[in-house]
Amino acid sequence: MNQLVVTFNDRGVITTIGDDSGPYATDIAGVDRLYDESITTFDQVRAKADQDIVEIVDGVRGFVDILDGTIFGQTDVFLNGVRGDVRTQETNLGNLTADAQDFYAEAYLNEHNLLPGFNRIDISFTNGGSIRDQIGRFAIGDSGIIPLPPQANPDVGKEEGDISQLDISNSLRFDGDIVVGTVNATGFLQLAEHMISSVETGNGRFGQIGGFNFSYDPNAPTSQRIRSLALADATGNSVQTIVKNGELVVASNTIFSVVTQGFLANGGDSYPTVIQNIQRLTDFDEPDSLGNANLRPGRIQDAFAEYLSAFYNNDNRQQPFNQADTPQSEDQRIQGVA
């Protein structure tokens, strides 16, 4: 907890910062520093505090505890949502988010026949800017900073590695609406080019992807960076080449199914508006095959929670997610080749 003690002049400008400003540990040692010897316990602090504030704090704590005690899955590894990483390179949290979006959209696709002629999603993408935080924590070890899975919260029954609703809502806090549609090969290439068009500045448009992979030259002119682009199977192996040596090798009017979020489909982050036949999942009932999460249907938080529940939930005798984040040089979906 931090305390800032300031004085203002008549124009509202800060004139002094008090010496008692600064961080205070919210532990018994912190209590000792802040109060006289008559106050030695947290209960005494609560009794002394403004009770209206105590009521507000208790209400917020209760709400947060409910979120952190609602568990959807587990991870053995740190899920990298660090701002500087998700906006410049592939990360394991970006992959997990794109795969969750793909899984979720396919359930809607088949339940409601959203895109006649398609029974699966070819392309899934989101932007790094939509991932606002990691799922996990950092600790200091002998070798430096160590990324770790989410911390346990014994007060609500959360074990280390559990992924809670609080974790999901904190990381994917925009909770964008999910849309499906179609895109031709030319548009597909334009989307991929846009994903890495500002990689050198760490722009939020950087793509996190599923169902395909590509390589790019960050030193090439914008819109001429993609060197290869291919659809991929569930194991990451290329199954259909779209671009080779920077050139389309399929007919430009070849059609693919795509899932993303409405913000991007509508041109957010300056994405090209090349997706056609757009269907918003929020306009349809949630498929019978889903419903384990019961968050806001048709949105990315619900998709992420449903995916964890289906594939990485100990309660369903499944193994935790264990794909550790890799150095950029070892990334498979998005490869810089300069």
Number of C-alpha atoms within 10 A of each C-alpha: 8 9 11 11 11 14 11 11 9 6 6 8 10 11 10 11 12 12 9 11 12 11 11 15 11 11 10 12 11 13 19 14 11 11 11 9 9 8 15 14 12 13 10 12 14 13 11 11 11 10 11 9 11 15 12 11 12 12 12 11 12 12 12 13 17 14 17 22 20 18 24 23 27 26 25 18 20 24 27 26 24 17 18 14 16 29 29 23 23 26 27 22 25 28 24 20 26 27 23 24 31 27 21 28 27 21 19 23 21 15 16 15 13 21 19 9 8 15 16 17 24 20 25 26 27 29 25 29 22 26 26 17 21 23 27 22 14 15 9 9 9 6 6 9 10 12 18 19 21 25 16 15 14 10 9 13 14 19 15 17 21 28 29 22 24 20 20 24 19 17 20 22 16 15 20 18 19 26 25 28 21 23 22 18 20 17 21 23 24 18 21 23 23 22 26 26 22 17 17 11 11 19 21 20 25 29 30 30 29 28 25 25 22 25 23 22 18 19 12 13 9 14 15 17 22 28 20 20 27 19 19 20 15 10 7 14 15 17 12 14 17 23 19 16 12 17 14 17 14 14 11 14 11 13 15 19 21 24 29 25 25 20 18 21 23 15 13 14 17 12 19 17 15 17 24 15 13 18 18 20 23 14 10 14 12 19 17 10 12 18 14 15 21 12 15 14 21 25 22 29 27 26 28 26 27 25 25 25 22 19 17 22 21 16 12 11 9 15 15 19 20 14 15 15 19 13 10 15 11 12 15 16 23 22 21 20 13 10
